[in-house]
Amino acid sequence: MSTFWSLFIVVLTLGSIAALVWLLLATARAKAGGAGQTTGHTWDEDLTELNHPLPLWWLGLFLLTVVFGALYLAFYPGLGANAGMLGWTSGKEVGADLAAANRKLESLFAQFRDLPLEALANDPKALDVGHNVFANNCAACHGSDARGAKGYPNLTDDDWLYGGAPEAVLTSILRGRNGVMPPLGAALGEAGVEEVANYVLSLSGRKADEKLAAAGKARYLTVCVACHGADGKGNPLIGAPNLTDDIWLYGGSLDEIKTSIRNGRSGQMPAWEPVLGKDRARLVAAWVLAQSKPVAPAGQAP
């Protein structure tokens, strides 16, 4: 705050207080003309309004509020750039509240920090905390039930673009993911898009045009095999989806598959480590893993 505006606020504030004190004292004095002086207003023809000074008890209460205001301005900020005798600031207050909250959270997270994800996924208390973190940060995209939506993966079906191992799920949360399906319309042509879409549809056991699917297989093995594999089961190292399980991130109708092939797809999972920190992220990962399937404790076969 500049010196000018600081002085302006000081003068305005103190001047207002002084004016209020003067007004109180002025109205407390008896008016010339005695106790029967009127305001000149007459109500209901014969009801006269008298102009009496403020009662002393009422005046005292008003003056006490003025004293309280003066003391408040002396101890707390309110007079321009003056910080007050106590040096209080809203930033310090927020910092103290955050420090107290962080101390409580530290004691909460400390009991889970050294446990493996498999153990956390079977711990009801850890899952309760993880669910709360998920609801506050992840539900906007994946839904409150974690079943996702078009373009946002269902986290309950045990189908994982980048692998469903506990550490892989945690890595997805901490570092984020960038999934890109390049547009192949120009390379394949519209006829090629139709053929490959029918072949892809047939990979998952869905009904497709056999002639188009047969022609699409050759194109698939030329253009698509590098990411999705010859068997169509995808590649979790690059997030290429499995095309044989009949689970579709952007829809599984023939038209939607053609749109994916023709125009490509682009999806981004943001990195949550800067927001959540590792403790919260591990609890979210444990909760997500528990939704998709029972997680066997470490050292035991699932």
N, C-alpha and C positions, 0 to 999 in steps of 0.2 A: 504494500500500500504506500502511495506517495505521501510526502510530508503534507502537501496541501489537503488531500482528502482526509488524512488522519486528523489534522487540525479542524477541518470542517465538521467532522463527526463529533469531536470533543466539544466544540463550541455549540453545535446544535443540541447535543445531549444535555450538557450542563445548563444551557440556556432554557431548555424545555423544563428541566427540573426546577430551576429558579422561578420560572413563570408560574408553574403549578403551585409552588410554595406561596408566592405572592397572591395568587387567586384564592388559595385556602384562607390565608390570613385576612384578606380583604372581605371575604364573605363571612368571616367569623365576627367582624366588628358590628356593633349595634348601629342601625341606620339612624340618621338624623330624623327627628320627628317622633321618636318614641316607639314603644313596643307595638303600637297599633298601626304602624305604617303598612299600607297595602301595595300590591304590585300593580294595581289598576285593573285587575281581572275580576269579573263578577260572573259567577256560574249559577245557572238555574234561577236567575233574576235576583236572588238575595244572598247567595253564598259568596263571601268575599275571601280572596286569597291574600293572606298576610305575608309580608316580606321579612321573616325572622332570620337572624344569623344562624349558622350551623351550630348544633348542640356541641358542647365541649367534648363529650365522649366520641362523637363522630369525627370532629376535627382531630382529636388525638389519634384515632385509627389511621386517618389519612396521613398524618405526619409520620407515624410509624412506618408506613409503606415507603415514604420518601427516604427515611433513614435506612431502611432495608435496601432500597435501590442504590443509595450512595455506598453502603458497605459492599454490596455485590460488585459494583463497578470498581471498588478499590482492590478487591481480592481476585476478581476474574476479569478476563478481557471484555471490553465493551466500549472503551474510550479510544477509538481509533486504533493505532498500532500498539497501544499500551497492553502488555501481557498480563497485568495484574500482579499483586504481591505473591500469589501462590504459583504463578507460572503455569497455570492450567491451559492445556490445549486439547482440542478434540482428537488430534492425532495421537497424543500421549494416551488419551482415554481408550481409543481404539486399539492402540498397541498393547496396553495392559490387558484388555479383554482378549485379544488374540493370544497373548502369551499364556493367559490362564486356560484358554480353550486348548491350546497346543499341549500344555502340560497334561491335561486330562486325556487328550488323544494319544499322547505318547505312552501313557500307562496302559491304554486300551490296545494299541498296536504292538506294544512290546511283547505281549503274551502270545502273539501269532507270528512274530518276525522270524523265528528260527525253525518254524515248522515247515515241512515240504508242502507243496501245493496239494498233493494227494491227501495228506492229513487234513488240510484246511477244507477240502471239498467234502469231508465227512464229519466236520465239526459244526454242530448246529449254531453255536454262537458266532463263529467266523462267517458262516453263511448268512446269518441275519445282518451282520455289519456289511458284508459284500453286497447283499441285496439292496440295502439302503444307498450305498455308493452308486450301484448300477442305476437305481431309480432316479437319482439326482443328476446323473451325467450321461448315461447311455440310452435311457428309455426313449429319448426324443427320436432316435433313428431306429433302434431295434425293437421298440415297443415295450410297454411295462411288463409284458409276459415273455419278452425276449424272442418272440416269434418273427420279428422282422417285418418287412414289407417289400414291395417291388424295388429292387436295387439295394436293399439292406438285408444282409443274410439272417436267416433263421438260426438262432443259436441253440435250439433245443433238439435238432434233428440228427446230430452226429455227422453232419456233412460239412467238412472244413476245407476252404479253398487253400489254406496254407498249412494244413495239418492240425490234428486235434490233440497232439501230445501236450501235456500241461505247459511245458516251457514254450512251445510254439504259440499257444494261446496267449500266454503272458507277453511274449515278444510282440504279438499283434497289438496288444493294448498299449504297451509301453512305447513302441516305435512307430505304430501306424502301418498302414499298407496302401500301396497304390496299384490298383488293378487296371490294366489297359487291354482291351480287345481291339486290335487295329481294324479300320474299315476295309473290307475286302471287295466291296461292290465293283470298284474300278478294275481290279485284277480278275475277278471271276465273270463279270458281266451278269446281267439279270438272269439269263438262263443258268449260268453256273451257280448263282445264289440259290435258285429254286432247287437245283439238283443236290447241292451240299446240304441245304436245309432238310430235305427229305432223308438224306443219308443219316444226318445227325439225329433226326427224329427216330429213325429205325434203330439206332444204337441203344436207345433206352427201352426198346420193346414196344414202342408206339406204332400205330398204324401209319404207313407211309406209302407213297406211290413207288412200287417196286422198280419200275423202269428208271424213274428219276433217281432213286436211291442208288441203283447200280452205277449209273453214270456219275453220281456225286461221290461215290467211294474213291474213284480214281483222282478226282479233284482234291478230295480231302487228304489223301495220302501224299499229295504234292504240296498243298498250301497250308493245311492245318496240323499236320502230324508233328511238326516241330514243337508245338506247345501242348497239344492235347494227347499226343501219343498215338501209336498205330491202333491201339485197342480202345482209344477214346476215354481212357480213365484219368486223363489230366496229369498235371504236374504240380504238386504243392510247393515246390521250390520257387516257382514263379507265379503261383496263384491261378494257374489254368484249371478251370473246373472240370470235374468228371462229367462226361456227357452220357454215361450209361446208367445213371442212378435215378433218372426221371425227377431230379430236383433242379429247378431253374430259378436263377436269381432274378432274371428280368422277364419271366413268363415262358411257358413251354408250348404255346400254340405254334402252329407252323408259321403264321405271320410274324409272331414275335421273334422266333428263331431267325427268320429271314431278315428282320430288322437288325438283329444283333450282328449277323454276318455282313450285311450290306453297309451299315453305318458305323459298326463298332460300338464298344461300350467303354466307359471310363468311370471307375469308382475309387473313392478315397476314404480310407479309415484314418482319421487324424491321430497323431502321436499324443497319448494322454499322460506320459510321464511328467512333463512340465506342469500339468494341472493337478494330477492325482498324487504324484509321488509313488515310489515303489510299494510302500506298505498298502495303500488303498488299492493299487492296481493288482497286487497279488490276491487280495480278498475278492475283488471283482472277478478275476480269472477263476478262482476257486468256485465262486457261485455259478458262473457260466458253465464250467465243467460239470457241476452237479446237476444242471438242468438238462444237459445233453445225454448223460448216461451215469450210472453209478461209477464212482472212481475208486478203484481198488487201492488200499493202502500200499505205500512203497514197499517193494520186496515181495508183493503177492501178485499172482496172475489175475488180470481182470476177468 
